[in-house]
Amino acid sequence: MNQARLRYTSVAIALHWVIAVLVLGQIFFGWYLGDVPRGSAARGGLVNLHKSIGLTIWLLVWIRLGWRWRHAPPPPAAGLPGWQQTAATFVHWALYACLLLAPLAGYIASNFSKYGVTVYGVLRLPPWGRDDKAMYDLFRGIHGYAAWTLAALATLHIAAAIYHAARRDGVVGRMLPLR
C-alpha cells in the first residue's frame, strides 16, 4: 500500500493538532475561570476570550469533519485487535460530539444571559434569548458535563497515544506533523 495513504492528510493533521492545543488550553482556562470572582474587573474579558476560543474550536471541528467527509482517513493500522479499533472509533466520534456540544451549549447559555458574546473583543453578538437564569443554568450545566466528558475522553485519547507510541506500532506516526 502507498506509504502516504497510511497517514492522515496534512490538512487533517494540522486541524487535529490546532484543535488539540486549543482544547487542552480551553479545559485549563475553564477551570481557571472558576477561580475568577464573578463581578471582578477581569472576569468579563476572560469569559469572552473563553467563549471566543470555544466558538473557534466549534468552527474548526466543523471544518475538520467536512475535510474528513471529503478525505477518508487511512485504514486502521495493521495488526490492531478488533476491540482497539472499535474503541478508537467510539472515542473519536464521542470526542467529536463533545467538541461540538460543549461550545454550542456554552454559546446557547450565553444567549440566556444579558451579556451575549463578544468575539475576540471585536464582534458583539447580542443575546437572542431572554435573560432567563433557569435556561442559562440548564445550558451551562450541559456545557459543563460536555466539557468534563471531553476532558475524560481527551485523557483516554492521550493515554492511548502514549501506549501506541511506547509499542512503536505505527499508530501515532499517522498523525504526527513531521515524519
N, C-alpha and C positions, 0 to 999 in steps of 0.2 A: 504494500500500500504506500502511496505517496506520503513521505515523512511530514510534509506541511499539512496534510489532511488529518494527521493525528493531533494537531494543535488547534486551539481556537484561533479565530481570525484576529489580526492586530487590533481592529476596532473593538471586538468583544473583550479582548484582554485589557485594552485601555479603559473601557467603560467599567469593567469588573473592578479594576484597581482604584479608579477615581471614586466609584460608589463605595467601595470598601473603606477607603480612608475617610470619606465624608461620614459614613455611617458610624464608624468607630469614634470619630470625633464628636459626632452628634449625640451618641449614647452618653459619653462622659460629660458633654456640655449640658445635656438634660439633667443629669444627676447634680451637676454644679448649680444649675438654676434652682433646684430645690432648696439650696442654702442661701440664695439671694433673697433678702426680705421683700415681701410684697410692699409696694408703695415706695421703695427706695429709688433714689435718683437713677441708679444704673440699671435697674431691672427692666424697664420698658425697652431700652435699646438692646439689651441682651436677649430678651424674649423675642423681639422682632428679628434679630440675627438668627436665632434658633429656628424660627418659623421660615425665614428666607432659605436657610440651608435645607430644611425639610422639604420645601417646595422644589428646590433644585434637585434633591435626591429623587423626589417623585417623578419629575420630568426626565431625569437621566434613566431611571428604571424603565419608563415607557419607551425611551429611545433604545435601551438595551433589549427589551422584549421585541420591539419592531425589528431590530437587527437580527435577533435570534430567529424570528419568524422567517426572515428572508435568507438567512445564512445558517443552515443546520449545524449544530455542534458536532464535533468529531464523535465517532463511535466510542463506546465505553473502552477504557484501557483493557488491553488483553490480560486475561488471567485473573480478573477480579471475580470473587464469588458473587453469585446472583443476589444474595442478601445485601452486599455492599452497593451494588448497582441500584437496587430498589431503594435502599436507604438514601443514597445520594440523590436520586430523582425526587424522592419525597422532600428531603431537606431543601433542595434547590427551589422547588415550587412553593414550599412553605416560606422560604426566605422572600421570594418574590411577593407573595401575598402580604407578608408583614411590611415589606418595603413600600408597598402601595397603600396599605391600610393605615399605618401609623401616621404618615404625613397627611393623608386625606382626613382622618379623624381629627388630627390637630387643627387642620385648616377649618373644618366644619365647626369645631368647638370655638375657634376664634370668631366665627360669624354669629355666635350666640352670646357675644360679649360686646361691650361698647367700643372695643379697641380695633377690631379687624386686624389687618396685616399691613405692615409697611415693608415692602420687599427691598432689602438692602438699603433702606433709608431713602429710596428714590421714588418708588411707585407705591402709592397708598391704595390699598384695596379695602374700601369701606365695608363694614359688615352688611351682609344682605339679609341677615336674620334679625329678629328682635333680641334685645338684651334679656336673656332668659337663663337664669342660673341652673335650672334643672336640665335644660338641653345642653348647656355648656358642660356641666358636670358629667352628663352621660357620655358625650363625645370625648371629653378629656379623659374619662375612665377608659374608653375604648383605645384612645391614643396610648395611654399608659400600659395597658395589657399588651397591646400590639408591640410596643417598644420593648417591654420585658421579654416577650416571646422572641422578638428579633434578636435581643442580646443573647438569649439562651441558644438560639439556632446559630448565630454567628460564632459563639463559643464552640459549639459542636462542629461547625464547618472548619474552624481553625484547628481544632483538635484532630480532625480527620486529615487535614492538610499536613500537619506535623507527623502524624502516623505514616502517611504515604511518603513524605519526604524522608523519614527515617528508613523506610523499607526500600527506597530508591526504585519504586515500581513504575515510574514514568507518569503517574497521575498528576503530580504537582507541576512538572515541566510543561504540561499542556497549557497552563495558564500563566506561566512566568513571562514577563515582558521581554527579557533578553535571553537568548538561547545560544 
